[in-house]
Amino acid sequence: MPGIVTSAVEVTNVSTHCFWVLLGDEELAVPFADFPWFKQATIEQLANVEWPSADHLYWPQLDVDLSVRSIRDPSAFPLVSGAPI
């Protein structure tokens, strides 16, 4: 079982198409087309992100949990939100 992640997570940029999350030394784009429940979120809600384990991100104000693997390769995770884009 992996230990607690000690590196910081940070939202580094937000555009109309996606936002970027910095996980240690890796920056990942989170496209709203693949993750539509973030599209109407405020910057404050997006920036309030936790990284409780190596493959887990959590946005408490939005009650959204994501696997880091799903951000790296959304096509490998075919179940998608029913939220409108």
N, C-alpha and C positions, 0 to 999 in steps of 0.2 A: 504494500500500500504506500503510495507516495506521501511524502511529508508535506508540511505547510509551505506554501510558496512565499518566499520572502521578498521577491522582486515586486516593484510597484507596477500597477496598471494605470494607464492614463489615456483619456480620449484626447488626441492631439489635433484633430481637425474635423469640421463638419461642413458638408456641402449639401446641395439639394438632392444628390444622388446616393450619398453614403456618408459614413463617418469612419474615422480611423482610430484604432485602439493600439496603443503601444504596450506590449507585454515583454518586459525586460528589454532585450535588444531586437525584438521582432515587432514590426508594425503591420497590422492587418486592416484591410478595408472591409467594412460591414455594409454591403449594398442594401438599400431599402427595398429593392426589388426582390431580394432573397429573404430579407428579414423585415417585413412590412410593419410589425408592431412597434418599430422604432421611429417610423416616419413622422408621426405627430408628437413625438416626445420633445420636451424642451431641452436646451443645452444642459441645464442643471440636472435633469433626469438622466441624460446620456452620460454625463461626467461622473455621476454617482455610481460607479461600478466597482465591484469587489472581485477578487481573484482568489477564491478559497482553496483551489487546488490547481495543479498544472493544466488540466483539461476542462476547467469549470469557471465560467464567468457568471456573475449575478448582478442584476440591476434591481436593488430593493424597492426603489420608488415605482418601478414599472412591473415588478414581480415577474421578471424575465430571467430564466436560466438558459445558458447556452454552452454547448461543448465548443471548445476552441477548435477542435477538428471540423466542426460544422461550418465555421467561418473560413477555415483554410480550403475546404472542399465541399461547398453546399450541395453539389450534385450527388454526393455520397449519402446525403441525408434527405431522402425524397419527401418526408412528411413536412408539410409547410403550414404556416398559420392560415386561418381562414379570414384574417383581418384584411379589409380592403386596402389596396395600394393607393 
